[in-house]
Amino acid sequence: MSFIVSFKGQFKPYPLPDLSHYDRVHNVYKSKKTGPIKDDEAGRDSHFESGKSGASAGISAYKKSDKEFKKEKIPHQARDLMSTNVKVMSEQASYQDAIELLKKHGFRHIPVINNENSLVGIVSEKDLLTANNTQRVSQIMSDKVLTCLDTTRLQDIAKIMLHEKLGALPVVNEKFILVGIVTQTDILHFVTNIMSINDLF
């Protein structure tokens, strides 16, 4: 169970749909720097092989070590990528409170909690555009919230966000306590980083 639906503070498993059609996306990030080796390139390679010194062996060892280190540093789970300094608001907060919090921090989504600090909803910038200034957050928010565990794989998060057309995904721990949030921007940063180190693989 990697994804959970929160509804009015109660949590239940999210039945995973068939997301196999998103698997083809990963092919975009594969390196295409392949092809026959030219004669001059082969000559240079054989020259270095035949005259390999202790220095060049050391460089090769360093490059291999650096490659392995960077592989280990690539984020794999929600907790590696999520924002942990999550701003939340009470379901009793006003429309104006929500507007001010969004503007102050530049957010587009704010998780909503109840008096027991349980996740009961999420307010988006889009929700506020269609609300009026007399409403409470409890009347504006989406009260059925899809969340993920902090151990959920990033590729699964990306697929679900695409499938459900989500701009943000709150992250909870095994006790269903809110510990972070993953946004579309976080995913795009992740993809950019993957593309920049693609030549390592």
N, C-alpha and C positions, 0 to 999 in steps of 0.2 A: 504494500500500500504506500504509494508515493504522493498521491493527491487526495485531498479531503475537502468536502464541501461543508462550510460553516453556514448554519441557518439559525438565526436568533440565539447564538451561543451554543448550539448543539452541533456536534460534528459527526459526519458519516462518510464512509469511503466513496470516492468518485469512480464510477465504472469507466474504465479507459475505453475510448472508441478505437476503431482501427485507424492508426496514424501512419501506416506503412507508406502511403503516398508522399509523405514528407521526407522519407529516407533518401530520395534522389537528390535532395538539396545539398547533402554533404559532398557530392561530386564536384560542386562548383569550386571547392577549396583545395582540390587536389592539384599539385604542381604539374604543369605541362612542359617543363624544361627537360624533355627527353629527345633523343634522336641519335643518329650515327656520330661517332667521334671523328673529327677531321684529322687528316694526316699530321698537321702541325701540332694539334692538341695531343695526339697519341705520342708524338715524338717528345713533347715536354713531359708527359706522364712517365714514359719509359726512362727518360733522362733522370728524373727525380727518383724513380724506383732503383735504378742501377747505382746511383750515387747517394743513397739515403744515409744520412749521418745521424749521430745521436741527437743533434738539434732538431732535425726534421721529424724524427721519431717522437721527440718530446712534444712538438707542435701537434702531431697527429693525436697523441694521447690527450693533450689539452682540449682539442676540438671535440673529441669523443666525450670527454668528461663534461664539457660545457653543454653539449647537445643533450646528454642525459639529465643534467641539472635543469635545463629549460623545459624539458618534457615534464619533469616532476612539478615545476612551478605553474603549469597550465591548470587553471581551475577546472574542476570536474563536477562539483556539486553546488547546490544552491548556497550553502554556507560560505563557499569560496568567492562568491560573486555578489551576494545580497548586500544591501545597505542595512546596517544594523542600528543606526541612529534614527529609528522610525518615529515620526511625529504622528500622534493619534489624536482623536478628539472624541468627546462624549456624544452619545446619541441625543443628549438633551441640549447640545450646543445649537446656537442659532445659525441661520443662513449667513449672516454677516460674519460670524466667527469663522465659518468655513472659508469664506471668500478671503478674509484677512490672512488666515494661515497659509492658504495656497499662494497668495501674493508674496508673503514674507519669505517663504522658503523656495518659491519657484517650483512647487510640486504640481502634479496633475492628478494625483490620487492620494487620498488620506484614509487609512483604516479607521474604523469606528469601534469603540469599545463600550461595554455597559458598566454598571457600578461594580461588578465583580472582575473587571478588567478582562473579560472574555471578548473575543472578536465577534461582533454582531453585524458588521456591514462594512461597506467601503463607499466613499464619496469621490466622484470624479469631477473634473472640470466640466465635462459634458453634462453631468447631472445638474450642476449649479446653473448652467445656461438655460435650462428648461424649468427651473424652480422659481419661486417668488420669494421676496425678502421677508415674508411673514412665517415661513415654514421653519420647523426644527430639522436638524440633521436626520433624525429618525424617520421623517417623512420624505426626505430627499434621497437618502442612501439606497444602494442596492443591498438588500438584506440576505441575499443568497450569494455567498462568496466562495469562489474556488481558491483553495490554498494548496501549498505543497509543503512537504517535510524539508528540513534543512539538509537532509541527505539525498534529496532527489537529484538525479543527473540533469545537467544543463541542457543536453540535447532533448530530453523529455519535456523540460520546461518550455523550450523554444517551440516544440511541436504543439503542445497544449495551448500556448499563447496564440499561435497561428490559427489553430483549429477553433478556439473559442473567441477569437478576435479580442484578446485582452491586452490592455496597456500596462497592467501591473499585476503581480501575483504575490500576495502576502505569504510569508514563510513562517511556519510554526515548528516547534520541537516535538518530541515524542509525547509530551504532556499537553499538546495543543496550545501552548503559550506562544504568543506572537513574538518572534525573535528577529524578523527582518522583512524586507520586501525586495522583489526583483522586478525591474521595469524593462520596457522595450529598449531604453537607452543602455541599460546594463548589458543586455543581450548583444546589441550592436557593437558596444565596446569589446565584448568578448570575441565576436566574429572578426573584428578588425585586428585584434591581437593574434588570433589564430592565423589569419592571412599573412601577417607580417613575419611569422616564424614558420611559415609553411615549408620553406626550403630545408628545415631541420628533419623532415620526415621522408 
